[in-house]
């Protein structure tokens, strides 16, 4: 029986249901369900992704300047192309804006979008603007892959699980802001404007990554997508996770375990990938675990050999 409300159903179950409604033509190589879609062209594949940021849900204007909000909204999209091993080249940006929005704020937002796009050599080529009750930023991005795109479903028992980028920083920064503080600045800035490892996606694809995705909702939550898509279990060893000193300080102040920022925190847009154990991994990828045969009826993620029972990250509904 299908759940009667979104709160009961959940984001990914909704995506599964919607995917059954939208037929895929012969030109579609990979439709909904991964980080990005793949569309066949005479010269290969076009990588397509879209993401939406809504005021009050994904950002608060009192927590970040307009430029940072624009950069982060753009990073969320570019990261999806990165997660396929691709390179973004074009974006469309559609904005929903309240009538009382200040022109200066909107121009700063746009400047942030342009700055983040420039990091990967991409350009904004179009979009739309309409009236809305709160700020809505909807971005679509197109890219290409120089080699075969890396999907979520290729992890094999015996592979290693590796992470590129700074994980847990944004979650710690959010914890700081939620308590009305603005320091440590490094953590707050990581939440406002994440440092995405754009180099890592193409490098991982070139090195033979068997599965990959970006960590947007939480390390464990997103690792489960690889486990489910590949039909395997994943094991994470917390001894291999780097806990930065500012995270330790915040955890001590609020009485939490700093590892929780890393396991459950999103918004850093790290890359989580699996590689054959003997493969030469790109510099910047740290092995944090392994891929093993599925032990039970369903794929799972274990942390220090114990099945992780929490949500492991952000839930949209």
C-alpha positions as CSV (number, residue, x, y, z in Angstrom):
1,X,0.0,0.0,0.0
2,X,1.3,3.5,-0.9
3,X,1.6,6.0,2.0
4,X,-1.0,8.7,1.9
5,X,1.3,11.7,2.6
6,X,4.8,12.8,1.6
7,X,5.8,12.8,5.3
8,X,5.0,9.1,5.5
9,X,6.3,8.2,2.0
10,X,9.7,10.0,2.0
11,X,11.7,11.6,-0.7
12,X,13.3,8.6,-2.4
13,X,10.2,6.5,-2.3
14,X,8.4,9.4,-4.1
15,X,11.2,9.5,-6.7
16,X,10.7,5.7,-7.3
17,X,6.9,6.2,-7.8
18,X,7.4,9.2,-10.1
19,X,10.0,7.3,-12.2
20,X,7.3,4.7,-13.0
21,X,5.1,7.5,-14.4
22,X,7.6,9.1,-16.8
23,X,8.5,6.8,-19.7
24,X,12.1,6.9,-21.0
25,X,12.7,7.1,-24.7
26,X,15.4,5.3,-26.6
27,X,17.7,8.3,-26.3
28,X,17.7,8.0,-22.5
29,X,20.6,5.9,-21.2
30,X,20.0,6.6,-17.5
31,X,16.9,8.2,-16.2
32,X,15.9,9.2,-12.6
33,X,17.5,7.6,-9.6
34,X,21.2,8.5,-9.8
35,X,23.1,11.7,-9.2
36,X,22.4,12.8,-12.8
37,X,20.7,11.5,-15.9
38,X,22.5,10.4,-19.1
39,X,21.1,11.2,-22.5
40,X,22.5,9.6,-25.6
41,X,23.8,11.9,-28.4
42,X,25.6,11.2,-31.6
43,X,28.9,11.9,-29.8
44,X,28.3,10.2,-26.5
45,X,26.3,11.2,-23.4
46,X,25.0,14.5,-22.1
47,X,25.0,14.5,-18.2
48,X,21.9,16.4,-16.8
49,X,21.1,17.3,-13.2
50,X,18.7,19.7,-11.5
51,X,18.4,20.9,-7.9
52,X,16.2,23.4,-6.0
53,X,17.0,25.5,-3.0
54,X,14.1,27.0,-1.0
55,X,14.4,29.8,1.6
56,X,13.6,28.5,5.1
57,X,14.3,24.9,4.0
58,X,17.7,25.0,2.5
59,X,19.0,28.4,3.6
60,X,18.2,31.3,5.8
61,X,19.1,34.8,4.6
62,X,20.1,35.7,8.2
63,X,22.7,32.9,8.2
64,X,24.5,33.7,5.0
65,X,25.0,36.6,2.5
66,X,23.4,36.4,-0.9
67,X,26.7,35.7,-2.6
68,X,27.3,32.6,-0.5
69,X,23.7,31.4,-1.0
70,X,24.2,31.6,-4.7
71,X,27.4,29.7,-4.6
72,X,26.0,27.0,-2.4
73,X,22.9,26.5,-4.6
74,X,25.1,26.2,-7.6
75,X,27.6,23.8,-5.9
76,X,24.7,21.4,-5.2
77,X,24.1,21.1,-8.9
78,X,27.7,21.1,-10.1
79,X,28.5,18.4,-7.6
80,X,25.9,16.0,-9.2
81,X,27.8,16.2,-12.5
82,X,31.1,15.7,-10.6
83,X,29.6,12.6,-9.0
84,X,29.2,11.0,-12.4
85,X,32.8,11.8,-13.3
86,X,31.6,14.5,-15.6
87,X,32.4,18.2,-16.3
88,X,29.7,20.8,-16.2
89,X,29.5,23.4,-19.0
90,X,26.1,25.0,-19.0
91,X,23.5,26.0,-16.4
92,X,20.0,27.5,-16.5
93,X,18.9,29.4,-13.4
94,X,15.2,30.0,-12.5
95,X,14.4,32.3,-9.6
96,X,11.2,32.7,-7.5
97,X,11.5,36.1,-5.7
98,X,9.2,38.0,-3.4
99,X,8.3,41.5,-4.8
100,X,10.0,43.3,-1.9
101,X,13.3,41.6,-2.6
102,X,16.1,44.1,-2.9
103,X,17.8,44.4,-6.3
104,X,21.2,44.5,-4.7
105,X,20.5,41.2,-2.9
106,X,19.5,39.6,-6.2
107,X,22.5,40.8,-8.0
108,X,24.8,39.5,-5.2
109,X,23.0,36.1,-5.4
110,X,23.6,36.1,-9.2
111,X,27.3,37.0,-8.7
112,X,27.7,34.0,-6.3
113,X,26.1,31.7,-8.9
114,X,28.5,33.0,-11.6
115,X,31.5,32.6,-9.3
116,X,30.8,29.0,-8.4
117,X,30.1,28.1,-12.1
118,X,33.4,29.7,-13.1
119,X,35.3,27.3,-10.8
120,X,34.5,24.5,-13.4
121,X,34.5,26.7,-16.5
122,X,30.6,26.6,-16.8
123,X,28.3,29.4,-17.9
124,X,24.8,30.4,-17.1
125,X,23.0,30.3,-20.5
126,X,19.4,31.0,-19.5
127,X,16.6,30.7,-17.0
128,X,13.4,32.4,-15.7
129,X,12.2,34.7,-12.9
130,X,8.8,34.7,-11.3
131,X,7.0,35.9,-8.2
132,X,6.9,33.7,-5.1
133,X,6.3,34.1,-1.4
134,X,9.9,33.1,-0.6
135,X,13.2,32.9,-2.4
136,X,13.4,29.8,-4.6
137,X,16.5,28.9,-6.7
138,X,16.1,26.2,-9.3
139,X,19.1,25.3,-11.3
140,X,19.6,22.8,-14.1
141,X,23.1,21.9,-15.3
142,X,24.4,20.1,-18.4
143,X,27.8,18.4,-18.7
144,X,29.8,15.8,-20.5
145,X,32.0,12.8,-19.5
146,X,35.4,12.3,-21.0
147,X,35.1,8.6,-20.2
148,X,32.3,6.2,-19.2
149,X,30.1,7.8,-16.5
150,X,30.3,6.4,-13.0
151,X,27.0,5.2,-11.6
152,X,26.0,4.1,-8.1
153,X,25.4,0.4,-9.0
154,X,28.9,-0.9,-9.7
155,X,30.4,-1.5,-6.3
156,X,31.7,-5.0,-5.9
157,X,32.7,-7.1,-2.8
158,X,36.4,-6.5,-2.2
159,X,36.4,-2.9,-3.4
160,X,37.5,-0.2,-1.0
161,X,35.3,2.7,0.0
162,X,37.0,6.1,-0.3
163,X,36.1,9.7,0.4
164,X,37.4,12.9,-1.2
165,X,36.7,16.4,0.4
166,X,36.0,17.7,3.9
167,X,33.1,15.8,5.5
168,X,31.3,17.0,8.6
169,X,32.4,20.6,8.4
170,X,29.1,22.0,7.2
171,X,27.1,20.1,9.8
172,X,29.3,21.5,12.5
173,X,28.8,25.0,11.1
174,X,25.1,24.5,11.1
175,X,25.2,23.5,14.7
176,X,27.0,26.7,15.5
177,X,24.5,28.9,13.6
178,X,21.5,27.1,15.2
179,X,22.8,28.1,18.6
180,X,23.2,31.8,17.6
181,X,27.0,31.9,17.2
182,X,29.2,32.8,14.3
183,X,32.4,31.0,15.2
184,X,34.5,28.9,14.6
185,X,34.5,30.8,11.3
186,X,36.0,28.0,9.3
187,X,33.0,25.8,10.2
188,X,30.4,28.5,9.5
189,X,32.0,29.3,6.2
190,X,32.0,25.6,5.3
191,X,28.2,25.6,5.8
192,X,27.7,28.9,4.0
193,X,29.9,28.0,1.0
194,X,31.2,24.4,0.8
195,X,34.5,23.6,-0.8
196,X,33.5,21.0,-3.4
197,X,36.3,18.7,-4.7
198,X,35.5,19.3,-8.4
199,X,38.8,17.7,-9.4
200,X,37.8,14.4,-7.8
201,X,35.0,13.2,-10.0
202,X,36.8,13.1,-13.4
203,X,39.9,11.8,-11.6
204,X,38.0,9.0,-10.0
205,X,36.3,8.0,-13.2
206,X,39.7,8.0,-15.0
207,X,41.1,5.8,-12.2
208,X,38.4,3.2,-12.6
209,X,35.9,4.0,-9.8
210,X,33.2,1.3,-9.7
211,X,30.5,3.4,-8.0
212,X,30.3,7.0,-6.9
213,X,28.0,9.7,-5.5
214,X,28.3,13.1,-3.8
215,X,27.5,13.3,-0.1
216,X,24.7,15.9,0.1
217,X,22.4,14.4,2.7
218,X,24.8,12.6,5.0
219,X,27.7,10.1,4.8
220,X,25.7,7.0,6.0
221,X,22.5,8.1,4.2
222,X,24.2,8.5,0.9
223,X,26.4,5.4,1.4
224,X,23.1,3.5,1.6
225,X,22.3,4.5,-2.0
226,X,25.5,2.8,-3.2
227,X,24.7,-0.3,-1.1
228,X,21.1,-0.5,-2.4
229,X,22.0,0.1,-6.0
230,X,24.9,-2.3,-6.0
231,X,23.3,-5.0,-3.8
232,X,26.2,-5.0,-1.3
233,X,26.9,-4.0,2.3
234,X,29.3,-1.2,3.1
235,X,31.5,-1.1,6.1
236,X,32.9,2.2,7.5
237,X,35.7,2.4,10.0
238,X,35.5,5.6,12.1
239,X,39.3,5.4,12.8
240,X,39.8,6.4,9.2
241,X,37.6,9.5,9.4
242,X,39.4,12.8,10.0
243,X,37.9,14.9,12.8
244,X,39.1,18.5,12.5
245,X,40.0,20.4,15.6
246,X,37.2,23.0,15.2
247,X,34.7,20.1,15.1
248,X,36.1,18.7,18.3
249,X,35.7,22.1,20.0
250,X,32.1,22.5,18.9
251,X,31.3,18.9,20.0
252,X,32.8,19.5,23.4
253,X,30.8,22.7,23.8
254,X,27.4,21.1,22.9
255,X,28.0,17.7,24.4
256,X,28.0,15.6,21.2
257,X,30.3,13.1,19.5
258,X,32.2,14.8,16.6
259,X,32.0,11.6,14.6
260,X,28.2,12.3,14.3
261,X,28.9,15.4,12.3
262,X,30.8,13.2,9.8
263,X,28.4,10.3,9.7
264,X,25.2,12.2,9.5
265,X,26.1,15.7,8.2
266,X,25.4,16.8,4.7
267,X,26.1,19.9,2.6
268,X,29.8,19.3,2.2
269,X,29.4,17.7,-1.2
270,X,32.3,15.3,-0.8
271,X,32.7,12.4,-3.2
272,X,32.2,8.9,-1.9
273,X,33.5,6.3,-4.3
274,X,34.4,2.6,-4.5
275,X,37.6,1.4,-6.2
276,X,39.1,-2.1,-6.9
277,X,41.4,-2.8,-4.0
278,X,44.5,-2.9,-6.2
279,X,43.6,0.2,-8.2
280,X,45.8,3.3,-7.9
281,X,43.4,5.8,-6.3
282,X,43.6,9.6,-7.2
283,X,45.5,11.7,-4.7
284,X,43.0,13.2,-2.2
285,X,40.8,10.1,-1.8
286,X,41.1,8.5,1.7
287,X,40.0,4.9,2.2
288,X,37.4,4.9,5.0
289,X,36.0,1.4,4.6
290,X,35.2,-1.5,2.3
291,X,32.5,-3.3,0.2
292,X,31.4,-6.7,1.3
293,X,28.9,-9.3,0.4
294,X,25.3,-8.6,1.6
295,X,24.9,-10.4,5.0
296,X,21.1,-10.1,5.3
297,X,18.0,-9.8,3.2
298,X,18.7,-6.1,2.5
299,X,21.8,-4.0,1.8
300,X,23.1,-2.1,4.8
301,X,25.8,0.2,6.0
302,X,27.8,-0.8,9.1
303,X,29.9,1.5,11.2
304,X,32.7,-0.1,13.1
305,X,31.0,-3.5,12.4
306,X,27.6,-2.4,13.8
307,X,24.6,-1.8,11.5
308,X,23.9,2.0,11.6
309,X,20.2,2.3,12.6
310,X,19.8,6.1,12.5
311,X,18.7,8.1,9.4
312,X,22.3,8.9,8.8
313,X,21.5,12.3,7.3
314,X,19.0,14.8,6.1
315,X,15.3,13.9,5.3
316,X,13.4,16.2,3.0
317,X,9.9,15.1,4.1
